[in-house]
Amino acid sequence: MDSRVHGAMTLVAVLTTQAWAGTVLLGAVAAPLPSASAEIIIAQSAPAIDSFTAGEVDDLSPGTELIFTVEGSPKAKATVSIAGVAARLPLREVEPGVYEGRYTIKRNDRITGKTVVRATLTQGRRSTSLQLAQPLAAGGGADSAVRIERFAVDPIERLEPGAELVFRLTGTPDSRASFTIGDVVRDRPMEQTTPGSYEGRYTIRRDDNFPPGVAITALLENQGRTARSRLEQGLINDKEAPTVQNAAPADRTAAESPRPLVSAVFDDGRGSGVDPKSVRVRFDGRDVTKDSTITANFFNFQPKRDLPPGEYRVEVDLKDLSGNVGRGTWSFDVGRASAATRPEPFVLTVTSPANNSQVPGGPITVRGKTAAGASVSADVQATTSVIGLFGVNQNVYKGTVQADAQGNFSFQFSSPVTAAGTRYEVNLSAVQDGKTRQQKLILIQQ
């Protein structure tokens, strides 16, 4: 039975979220755009915390760094409070719904294995808190005999229905061991095969969802004391390096703005998925990782002020969850024969959403601008990481709309599967007087 319960129980709470998915919409929406009265307004609910963990440390002496991870509702303000420490620790959203923060123990801190630590997620006026259930030090400190020495998985070739995952844990003997896979399975028992060695198995079902970086944790319990560990390796026997694709502004082109949005998407094929913590971004020789938005699927960065004319180079280094190293580099010009200074008489641009950006669940509206009266064809392909559809492309929209007298156009599409991480490739083609302009847009499902 899951030991987490709703409400204000002292140690653990279970908070659930509900995902809203739209239905397939195959019709095009021609300009002008729908009125505000047609929009759907969803009442705000309290943010959810799915898990709250701390990185394992051997002691709590001054200088020790504590690493906290919270998983729950995306786009929230996340903080951690430590009893005896006056200031709250802010957490950064490293990928949608995953927050991380670090605290280095100071000489005057009085932190023990039993110190109360609490995480809080806030959205608007609503907030949710959860107390850390695990001890801060490995095994709970000197007064505890419970310890996890190793938690691993036997990698498989593909994540597909019927494949069996085998988890192995080494730790305190004669304890009760279990593992949890995100929202797929919770507290699945592990059998002790030899003293201190435990094994647990899980067969993937057709409707399971394993997004990149899904949290997999182990729990070891003995006489009321517990130890936890998070799986740090990938599930896939992955030997292929991740790649950086759809760079914007594109390589060897001119940016349309002196303050461009620099972005790209990550692709690991059928591999283990990109580790967002590994991504490092350099812009014009300067490390801008901390100033970038980074997820397992994409990154973006925008300079704080207009750039002087010249050439700018982007370098992105990354790893997947199996440790394979990838790299992407490209360069672009600012203020040199750009579209902004020498516009073409016939252009095709997307005004929203931004290229390589995230989009919410439900119908997605694409807006753009081209020549007045031009015919705009759109083809949208979706690639989802849901088990059973892993790596499969689906055509979710194909249609043609006509730009109005000002050159504005729009259309709307929905995907039958709105799983987080689904990637939409939108290919656009505008035709007028025998001339053609093309544009590609990449969007990532929140």
PEJO-V505333 format. One record per pair of residues at least 24 apart in sequence whose ideal C-beta (glycine too) atoms are under 10 Angstrom apart, sorted by the first residue. I is the first residue (numbers start at 1). J is the second residue. If there is no record, write none. Layout:
BEGIN
I|J + I|J
END
This chain:
BEGIN
1|186 + 1|187 + 2|180 + 2|186 + 2|187 + 3|133 + 3|178 + 3|186 + 3|187 + 3|219 + 3|221 + 3|226 + 4|51 + 4|130 + 4|133 + 4|186 + 4|187 + 8|129 + 8|131 + 9|131 + 10|116 + 10|131 + 10|133 + 11|116 + 11|130 + 11|131 + 11|132 + 11|133 + 11|134 + 11|226 + 12|51 + 12|52 + 12|130 + 12|131 + 12|132 + 12|133 + 12|134 + 13|49 + 13|52 + 13|128 + 13|129 + 13|130 + 13|131 + 13|133 + 14|48 + 14|49 + 14|50 + 14|51 + 14|130 + 14|186 + 15|46 + 15|47 + 15|48 + 15|49 + 15|50 + 15|51 + 15|72 + 15|73 + 15|121 + 15|128 + 15|129 + 15|130 + 16|48 + 16|50 + 16|183 + 17|45 + 17|46 + 17|47 + 17|48 + 17|49 + 17|50 + 17|72 + 17|73 + 17|74 + 17|97 + 17|183 + 18|45 + 18|48 + 19|361 + 19|418 + 19|419 + 19|420 + 19|446 + 20|360 + 20|361 + 20|362 + 20|418 + 21|361 + 21|362 + 21|414 + 21|415 + 21|416 + 21|417 + 21|418 + 21|419 + 22|360 + 22|361 + 22|362 + 22|363 + 22|364 + 22|413 + 22|414 + 22|415 + 22|416 + 22|418 + 23|362 + 23|363 + 23|414 + 23|415 + 23|416 + 23|418 + 24|363 + 24|396 + 24|397 + 24|413 + 24|414 + 24|415 + 24|416 + 25|362 + 25|363 + 25|364 + 25|396 + 25|397 + 25|411 + 25|412 + 25|413 + 25|414 + 25|415 + 26|396 + 26|397 + 26|398 + 26|399 + 26|412 + 26|413 + 26|414 + 27|397 + 27|399 + 27|411 + 27|412 + 27|413 + 28|376 + 28|378 + 28|397 + 28|398 + 28|399 + 28|400 + 28|401 + 28|402 + 28|409 + 28|410 + 28|411 + 28|412 + 28|413 + 29|363 + 29|365 + 29|366 + 29|367 + 29|399 + 29|401 + 29|409 + 29|410 + 29|411 + 29|412 + 29|413 + 30|376 + 30|400 + 30|401 + 30|402 + 30|403 + 30|404 + 30|408 + 30|409 + 30|410 + 30|411 + 31|367 + 31|368 + 31|369 + 31|401 + 31|402 + 31|403 + 31|404 + 31|405 + 31|406 + 31|407 + 31|408 + 31|409 + 31|410 + 31|411 + 32|404 + 32|406 + 32|408 + 32|410 + 33|365 + 33|367 + 33|408 + 33|409 + 33|410 + 33|412 + 34|365 + 34|410 + 34|412 + 40|362 + 40|363 + 42|362 + 44|123 + 44|124 + 44|125 + 44|126 + 45|73 + 45|123 + 45|126 + 45|128 + 46|73 + 46|121 + 46|122 + 46|123 + 46|124 + 46|125 + 46|126 + 46|127 + 46|128 + 47|72 + 47|73 + 47|74 + 47|75 + 47|76 + 47|77 + 47|78 + 47|97 + 47|120 + 47|121 + 47|122 + 47|123 + 47|124 + 47|126 + 47|127 + 47|128 + 48|72 + 48|73 + 48|76 + 48|97 + 48|121 + 48|123 + 48|128 + 48|130 + 49|73 + 49|76 + 49|78 + 49|97 + 49|99 + 49|119 + 49|120 + 49|121 + 49|128 + 49|129 + 49|130 + 50|97 + 50|98 + 50|130 + 50|182 + 50|183 + 50|215 + 51|98 + 51|119 + 51|130 + 51|133 + 51|180 + 51|182 + 51|215 + 51|217 + 51|228 + 51|230 + 52|78 + 52|80 + 52|99 + 52|117 + 52|118 + 52|119 + 52|120 + 52|121 + 52|129 + 52|130 + 52|131 + 52|132 + 52|133 + 52|134 + 53|119 + 53|132 + 53|133 + 53|134 + 53|215 + 53|217 + 53|228 + 53|229 + 53|230 + 54|80 + 54|103 + 54|117 + 54|119 + 54|132 + 54|133 + 54|134 + 54|135 + 54|136 + 54|137 + 54|228 + 54|230 + 55|100 + 55|102 + 55|136 + 55|229 + 55|230 + 56|134 + 56|135 + 56|136 + 56|137 + 56|138 + 56|139 + 56|147 + 56|148 + 56|227 + 56|228 + 56|229 + 56|230 + 57|105 + 57|136 + 57|137 + 57|138 + 58|137 + 58|138 + 58|139 + 58|147 + 59|105 + 59|113 + 59|136 + 59|137 + 59|138 + 59|141 + 59|142 + 60|105 + 60|109 + 60|110 + 60|111 + 60|112 + 60|113 + 60|115 + 60|135 + 60|136 + 60|137 + 60|141 + 61|105 + 61|107 + 61|109 + 61|111 + 61|137 + 62|104 + 62|105 + 62|106 + 62|107 + 62|108 + 62|109 + 62|111 + 63|104 + 63|105 + 63|106 + 63|107 + 64|103 + 64|104 + 64|105 + 64|109 + 64|111 + 64|136 + 64|137 + 65|102 + 65|103 + 65|104 + 65|105 + 66|101 + 66|102 + 66|103 + 66|104 + 66|105 + 66|111 + 66|117 + 66|136 + 66|137 + 67|100 + 67|101 + 67|102 + 67|103 + 68|99 + 68|100 + 68|101 + 68|102 + 68|103 + 68|117 + 68|119 + 68|132 + 68|136 + 69|94 + 69|98 + 69|99 + 69|100 + 69|101 + 69|119 + 69|215 + 69|230 + 70|97 + 70|98 + 70|99 + 70|100 + 70|101 + 70|119 + 70|120 + 70|121 + 70|130 + 70|132 + 71|95 + 71|97 + 71|98 + 71|99 + 71|119 + 71|121 + 71|182 + 71|213 + 71|214 + 71|215 + 72|97 + 72|98 + 72|99 + 72|119 + 72|121 + 72|128 + 72|130 + 73|97 + 73|121 + 73|122 + 73|123 + 73|126 + 73|128 + 74|98 + 74|99 + 74|121 + 74|123 + 74|295 + 74|358 + 74|360 + 74|420 + 74|446 + 75|123 + 75|358 + 75|360 + 75|446 + 76|120 + 76|121 + 76|122 + 76|123 + 76|124 + 76|126 + 76|127 + 76|128 + 77|120 + 77|121 + 77|122 + 77|123 + 77|124 + 77|127 + 78|119 + 78|120 + 78|121 + 78|122 + 79|118 + 79|119 + 79|120 + 79|121 + 79|122 + 79|127 + 79|129 + 80|117 + 80|118 + 80|119 + 80|120 + 80|132 + 81|116 + 81|117 + 81|118 + 81|119 + 81|120 + 81|129 + 81|131 + 82|109 + 82|111 + 82|115 + 82|116 + 82|117 + 82|118 + 82|132 + 82|136 + 83|110 + 83|111 + 83|112 + 83|114 + 83|115 + 83|116 + 83|117 + 83|118 + 84|108 + 84|109 + 84|110 + 84|111 + 84|112 + 84|115 + 84|116 + 85|109 + 85|110 + 85|111 + 85|115 + 85|117 + 88|118 + 88|120 + 89|117 + 89|119 + 91|119 + 91|120 + 91|121 + 92|290 + 92|294 + 93|293 + 93|294 + 93|295 + 94|213 + 94|275 + 94|276 + 94|277 + 94|279 + 94|293 + 94|294 + 94|295 + 94|296 + 95|211 + 95|212 + 95|213 + 95|274 + 95|275 + 95|276 + 95|277 + 95|279 + 95|293 + 95|294 + 95|295 + 95|296 + 95|297 + 95|298 + 95|420 + 95|421 + 96|211 + 96|276 + 96|295 + 96|296 + 96|297 + 96|358 + 96|420 + 96|421 + 96|444 + 96|445 + 96|446 + 97|121 + 97|211 + 97|295 + 97|420 + 97|446 + 98|213 + 98|215 + 98|276 + 98|277 + 98|295 + 98|296 + 100|276 + 100|277 + 105|136 + 111|136 + 111|137 + 112|136 + 112|137 + 112|140 + 112|141 + 112|142 + 112|143 + 113|137 + 113|138 + 113|139 + 113|140 + 113|141 + 113|142 + 113|143 + 113|144 + 113|225 + 114|140 + 114|141 + 114|143 + 114|144 + 115|141 + 132|228 + 133|219 + 133|226 + 133|228 + 134|217 + 134|219 + 134|226 + 134|227 + 134|228 + 134|229 + 135|225 + 135|226 + 135|227 + 135|228 + 137|227 + 138|227 + 138|229 + 139|171 + 139|172 + 139|220 + 139|222 + 139|225 + 139|226 + 139|227 + 140|225 + 140|226 + 140|227 + 141|225 + 143|225 + 144|172 + 144|222 + 144|223 + 144|224 + 144|225 + 144|226 + 144|227 + 145|172 + 145|175 + 145|222 + 145|223 + 145|225 + 145|227 + 146|171 + 146|172 + 146|175 + 146|220 + 146|221 + 146|222 + 146|223 + 146|224 + 146|225 + 146|226 + 146|227 + 146|228 + 147|171 + 147|172 + 147|175 + 147|196 + 147|220 + 147|222 + 147|225 + 147|227 + 147|229 + 148|172 + 148|175 + 148|177 + 148|198 + 148|218 + 148|219 + 148|220 + 148|226 + 148|227 + 148|228 + 148|229 + 149|196 + 149|220 + 149|227 + 149|229 + 150|197 + 150|218 + 150|229 + 151|177 + 151|179 + 151|190 + 151|198 + 151|216 + 151|217 + 151|218 + 151|219 + 151|220 + 151|228 + 151|229 + 151|230 + 151|231 + 151|232 + 151|233 + 152|218 + 152|229 + 152|231 + 152|232 + 152|233 + 153|179 + 153|200 + 153|202 + 153|216 + 153|231 + 153|233 + 153|234 + 153|235 + 153|236 + 154|199 + 154|201 + 154|235 + 154|237 + 155|233 + 155|234 + 155|235 + 155|236 + 155|237 + 155|238 + 155|272 + 155|322 + 156|204 + 156|235 + 156|236 + 156|237 + 157|236 + 157|237 + 157|238 + 157|270 + 158|204 + 158|235 + 158|236 + 158|237 + 158|270 + 158|390 + 158|391 + 159|204 + 159|208 + 159|210 + 159|235 + 159|236 + 159|270 + 159|271 + 159|272 + 159|273 + 159|385 + 159|387 + 159|388 + 159|390 + 159|391 + 160|204 + 160|206 + 160|270 + 160|387 + 160|388 + 160|390 + 160|391 + 161|203 + 161|204 + 161|205 + 161|206 + 161|207 + 161|208 + 161|387 + 161|388 + 161|390 + 162|203 + 162|204 + 162|205 + 162|206 + 163|202 + 163|203 + 163|204 + 163|235 + 163|387 + 164|201 + 164|202 + 164|203 + 164|204 + 165|200 + 165|201 + 165|202 + 165|203 + 165|204 + 165|210 + 165|216 + 165|235 + 166|199 + 166|200 + 166|201 + 166|202 + 167|198 + 167|199 + 167|200 + 167|201 + 167|202 + 167|216 + 167|218 + 167|231 + 167|235 + 168|193 + 168|197 + 168|198 + 168|199 + 168|200 + 168|218 + 169|196 + 169|197 + 169|198 + 169|199 + 169|200 + 169|218 + 169|219 + 169|220 + 169|229 + 170|194 + 170|196 + 170|197 + 170|198 + 170|220 + 171|196 + 171|197 + 171|198 + 171|218 + 171|220 + 171|222 + 171|227 + 171|229 + 172|196 + 172|220 + 172|221 + 172|222 + 172|225 + 172|227 + 173|197 + 173|198 + 173|222 + 174|222 + 174|223 + 175|219 + 175|220 + 175|221 + 175|222 + 175|223 + 175|225 + 175|226 + 175|227 + 176|219 + 176|220 + 176|221 + 176|222 + 176|226 + 177|218 + 177|219 + 177|220 + 177|221 + 177|222 + 177|227 + 178|217 + 178|218 + 178|219 + 178|220 + 178|221 + 179|216 + 179|217 + 179|218 + 179|219 + 179|229 + 179|231 + 180|215 + 180|216 + 180|217 + 180|218 + 180|219 + 180|228 + 180|230 + 181|208 + 181|210 + 181|214 + 181|215 + 181|216 + 181|217 + 181|231 + 181|235 + 182|208 + 182|209 + 182|210 + 182|211 + 182|213 + 182|214 + 182|215 + 182|216 + 182|217 + 183|208 + 183|209 + 183|211 + 183|214 + 183|215 + 184|208 + 184|209 + 184|210 + 184|214 + 184|216 + 184|387 + 185|216 + 186|217 + 186|219 + 187|217 + 187|219 + 190|218 + 190|219 + 190|220 + 204|235 + 204|387 + 204|388 + 205|387 + 205|388 + 206|386 + 206|387 + 206|388 + 206|389 + 207|386 + 207|387 + 207|388 + 208|386 + 208|387 + 208|388 + 209|384 + 209|385 + 209|386 + 209|387 + 209|388 + 209|417 + 209|419 + 209|420 + 209|421 + 210|235 + 210|236 + 210|273 + 210|385 + 210|386 + 210|387 + 210|390 + 210|421 + 211|273 + 211|296 + 211|297 + 211|384 + 211|385 + 211|386 + 211|419 + 211|420 + 211|421 + 211|422 + 212|266 + 212|268 + 212|271 + 212|272 + 212|273 + 212|274 + 212|275 + 212|276 + 212|295 + 212|296 + 212|297 + 212|320 + 212|321 + 212|385 + 212|420 + 212|421 + 213|272 + 213|273 + 213|274 + 213|275 + 213|276 + 213|277 + 213|295 + 213|296 + 213|320 + 213|321 + 213|421 + 214|273 + 214|321 + 214|385 + 231|321 + 232|275 + 232|321 + 232|323 + 233|272 + 233|321 + 233|322 + 233|323 + 234|268 + 234|271 + 234|272 + 234|273 + 234|275 + 234|320 + 234|321 + 234|322 + 234|323 + 234|324 + 235|272 + 235|273 + 235|321 + 235|322 + 236|268 + 236|269 + 236|270 + 236|271 + 236|272 + 236|273 + 236|320 + 236|321 + 236|322 + 237|271 + 237|272 + 237|322 + 238|268 + 238|269 + 238|270 + 238|271 + 238|272 + 238|273 + 238|320 + 238|321 + 238|322 + 238|323 + 238|324 + 239|271 + 239|322 + 239|324 + 240|268 + 240|269 + 240|270 + 240|271 + 240|272 + 240|320 + 240|322 + 240|324 + 240|326 + 241|268 + 241|269 + 241|271 + 241|318 + 241|319 + 241|320 + 241|322 + 241|323 + 241|324 + 241|325 + 241|326 + 241|327 + 242|266 + 242|267 + 242|268 + 242|269 + 242|271 + 242|272 + 242|273 + 242|274 + 242|275 + 242|278 + 242|279 + 242|296 + 242|318 + 242|319 + 242|320 + 242|321 + 242|322 + 242|324 + 242|325 + 242|326 + 242|327 + 242|328 + 243|267 + 243|268 + 243|269 + 243|274 + 243|318 + 243|326 + 243|327 + 243|328 + 244|274 + 244|279 + 244|298 + 244|299 + 244|314 + 244|315 + 244|316 + 244|317 + 244|318 + 244|326 + 244|327 + 244|328 + 244|329 + 244|330 + 245|298 + 245|328 + 245|356 + 245|423 + 245|442 + 246|298 + 246|355 + 246|356 + 246|423 + 246|425 + 246|440 + 246|441 + 246|442 + 247|314 + 247|316 + 247|328 + 247|329 + 247|330 + 247|331 + 247|332 + 247|355 + 247|356 + 248|300 + 248|314 + 248|330 + 248|332 + 248|354 + 248|355 + 248|356 + 248|440 + 248|441 + 248|442 + 249|312 + 249|314 + 249|330 + 249|331 + 249|332 + 249|333 + 249|334 + 249|338 + 249|355 + 250|330 + 250|332 + 250|355 + 250|440 + 251|314 + 251|328 + 251|329 + 251|330 + 251|331 + 251|332 + 252|311 + 252|330 + 252|331 + 252|332 + 252|333 + 253|330 + 253|331 + 253|332 + 253|333 + 253|338 + 253|339 + 254|332 + 254|333 + 254|334 + 254|335 + 254|336 + 254|337 + 254|338 + 254|339 + 254|340 + 254|341 + 254|342 + 255|307 + 255|312 + 255|332 + 255|333 + 255|334 + 255|335 + 255|336 + 255|338 + 255|339 + 255|340 + 256|334 + 256|338 + 256|339 + 256|340 + 256|341 + 256|343 + 256|347 + 256|349 + 257|302 + 257|303 + 257|306 + 257|307 + 257|334 + 257|335 + 257|338 + 257|339 + 257|340 + 258|303 + 258|305 + 258|306 + 258|307 + 258|308 + 258|309 + 258|334 + 258|335 + 258|338 + 258|340 + 259|302 + 259|303 + 259|304 + 259|305 + 259|306 + 259|307 + 259|334 + 260|301 + 260|302 + 260|303 + 260|306 + 260|307 + 260|312 + 260|332 + 260|334 + 260|338 + 261|300 + 261|301 + 261|302 + 261|303 + 261|354 + 261|355 + 261|356 + 261|357 + 262|288 + 262|292 + 262|299 + 262|300 + 262|301 + 262|302 + 262|303 + 262|312 + 262|314 + 262|316 + 262|330 + 262|332 + 262|356 + 263|292 + 263|293 + 263|298 + 263|299 + 263|300 + 263|301 + 263|302 + 263|314 + 263|354 + 263|355 + 263|356 + 263|357 + 263|442 + 264|298 + 264|299 + 264|300 + 264|301 + 264|314 + 264|316 + 264|328 + 264|330 + 264|355 + 264|356 + 264|442 + 265|295 + 265|297 + 265|298 + 265|299 + 265|300 + 265|355 + 265|356 + 265|357 + 265|423 + 265|425 + 265|442 + 265|443 + 265|444 + 266|294 + 266|295 + 266|296 + 266|297 + 266|298 + 266|299 + 266|316 + 266|318 + 266|320 + 266|326 + 266|328 + 266|356 + 266|423 + 266|444 + 267|297 + 267|298 + 267|326 + 267|383 + 267|423 + 268|296 + 268|297 + 268|318 + 268|319 + 268|320 + 268|321 + 268|322 + 268|324 + 268|326 + 269|320 + 269|391 + 270|385 + 270|390 + 270|391 + 271|320 + 271|321 + 271|322 + 271|324 + 272|319 + 272|320 + 272|321 + 272|322 + 272|323 + 272|324 + 273|297 + 273|320 + 273|321 + 273|322 + 273|385 + 273|421 + 274|298 + 274|299 + 274|318 + 274|319 + 274|320 + 274|321 + 274|324 + 274|326 + 275|318 + 275|319 + 275|320 + 275|321 + 275|322 + 275|323 + 275|324 + 276|318 + 277|318 + 277|319 + 277|321 + 278|317 + 278|318 + 278|319 + 278|320 + 278|321 + 278|323 + 278|325 + 278|326 + 279|316 + 279|317 + 279|318 + 279|319 + 279|326 + 280|315 + 280|316 + 280|317 + 280|318 + 280|319 + 280|327 + 281|314 + 281|315 + 281|316 + 281|317 + 281|318 + 281|328 + 282|313 + 282|314 + 282|315 + 282|316 + 282|317 + 282|329 + 283|307 + 283|312 + 283|313 + 283|314 + 283|315 + 283|316 + 284|310 + 284|311 + 284|312 + 284|313 + 284|314 + 284|315 + 284|331 + 285|312 + 285|313 + 285|315 + 287|315 + 288|314 + 289|316 + 289|317 + 292|316 + 293|357 + 293|358 + 294|318 + 295|358 + 295|420 + 295|421 + 295|444 + 295|446 + 296|320 + 296|321 + 296|385 + 296|420 + 296|421 + 296|444 + 297|356 + 297|358 + 297|385 + 297|420 + 297|421 + 297|422 + 297|423 + 297|442 + 297|444 + 297|445 + 298|355 + 298|356 + 298|357 + 298|358 + 298|423 + 298|442 + 298|443 + 298|444 + 299|328 + 299|356 + 300|354 + 300|355 + 300|356 + 300|357 + 300|358 + 303|334 + 306|334 + 306|335 + 307|334 + 307|335 + 308|334 + 308|335 + 309|333 + 309|334 + 309|335 + 309|336 + 309|338 + 310|334 + 310|335 + 310|336 + 311|336 + 344|371 + 344|435 + 344|437 + 345|371 + 345|435 + 346|370 + 346|371 + 346|374 + 346|407 + 346|430 + 346|431 + 346|432 + 346|433 + 346|435 + 346|436 + 346|437 + 347|371 + 347|374 + 347|407 + 347|430 + 347|437 + 347|439 + 348|374 + 348|376 + 348|403 + 348|407 + 348|409 + 348|428 + 348|429 + 348|430 + 348|431 + 348|432 + 348|436 + 348|437 + 348|438 + 348|439 + 349|407 + 349|428 + 349|430 + 349|437 + 349|439 + 350|409 + 350|426 + 350|428 + 350|439 + 350|440 + 350|441 + 351|408 + 351|409 + 351|410 + 352|410 + 353|424 + 353|426 + 353|441 + 353|443 + 353|444 + 354|441 + 354|443 + 355|426 + 355|439 + 355|440 + 355|441 + 355|442 + 355|443 + 356|441 + 356|442 + 356|443 + 356|444 + 357|441 + 357|442 + 357|443 + 357|444 + 357|446 + 358|420 + 358|421 + 358|443 + 358|444 + 358|445 + 358|446 + 359|418 + 359|422 + 359|424 + 359|443 + 359|444 + 359|445 + 359|446 + 360|418 + 360|445 + 360|446 + 361|414 + 361|415 + 361|418 + 361|419 + 361|420 + 361|422 + 361|445 + 361|446 + 362|414 + 362|415 + 362|418 + 363|412 + 363|413 + 363|414 + 363|415 + 364|396 + 364|397 + 364|411 + 364|412 + 364|413 + 364|414 + 364|415 + 364|418 + 364|424 + 364|426 + 364|443 + 364|445 + 365|410 + 365|411 + 365|412 + 365|413 + 366|397 + 366|401 + 366|409 + 366|410 + 366|411 + 366|412 + 366|413 + 366|424 + 366|426 + 366|428 + 366|441 + 366|443 + 367|408 + 367|409 + 367|410 + 367|411 + 367|412 + 368|401 + 368|403 + 368|407 + 368|408 + 368|409 + 368|410 + 368|411 + 368|426 + 368|428 + 368|430 + 368|439 + 368|441 + 369|403 + 369|406 + 369|407 + 369|408 + 369|409 + 369|430 + 370|403 + 370|407 + 370|408 + 370|409 + 370|428 + 370|430 + 370|431 + 370|432 + 370|437 + 370|439 + 371|403 + 371|407 + 371|430 + 371|431 + 371|432 + 371|433 + 371|435 + 371|437 + 372|402 + 372|403 + 372|404 + 372|405 + 372|406 + 372|407 + 372|408 + 372|432 + 373|402 + 373|403 + 373|404 + 373|405 + 373|407 + 373|432 + 373|433 + 374|401 + 374|402 + 374|403 + 374|407 + 374|409 + 374|429 + 374|430 + 374|431 + 374|432 + 374|433 + 374|435 + 374|436 + 374|437 + 375|400 + 375|401 + 375|402 + 375|403 + 375|409 + 375|429 + 375|430 + 375|431 + 375|432 + 376|400 + 376|401 + 376|402 + 376|403 + 376|407 + 376|409 + 376|410 + 376|411 + 376|428 + 376|429 + 376|430 + 376|431 + 376|432 + 376|437 + 376|439 + 377|401 + 377|411 + 377|427 + 377|428 + 377|429 + 377|430 + 377|431 + 377|436 + 377|438 + 378|409 + 378|411 + 378|413 + 378|426 + 378|427 + 378|428 + 378|429 + 378|430 + 378|439 + 378|441 + 379|425 + 379|426 + 379|427 + 379|428 + 379|429 + 380|411 + 380|413 + 380|414 + 380|415 + 380|424 + 380|425 + 380|426 + 380|427 + 380|428 + 380|441 + 380|443 + 381|423 + 381|424 + 381|425 + 381|426 + 381|427 + 382|413 + 382|414 + 382|415 + 382|416 + 382|417 + 382|418 + 382|419 + 382|422 + 382|423 + 382|424 + 382|425 + 382|426 + 382|443 + 382|445 + 383|421 + 383|422 + 383|423 + 383|424 + 383|425 + 384|415 + 384|416 + 384|417 + 384|418 + 384|419 + 384|420 + 384|421 + 384|422 + 384|423 + 384|424 + 384|445 + 385|417 + 385|419 + 385|420 + 385|421 + 385|422 + 385|423 + 385|445 + 386|417 + 386|418 + 386|419 + 386|420 + 386|421 + 386|422 + 387|419 + 388|417 + 389|416 + 389|417 + 389|419 + 389|422 + 392|417 + 393|423 + 393|425 + 394|422 + 394|424 + 396|422 + 396|424 + 396|426 + 397|424 + 397|426 + 398|427 + 400|429 + 400|431 + 403|430 + 403|432 + 415|445 + 417|445 + 418|445 + 418|446 + 419|445 + 420|444 + 420|445 + 420|446 + 421|445 + 421|446 + 422|446
END
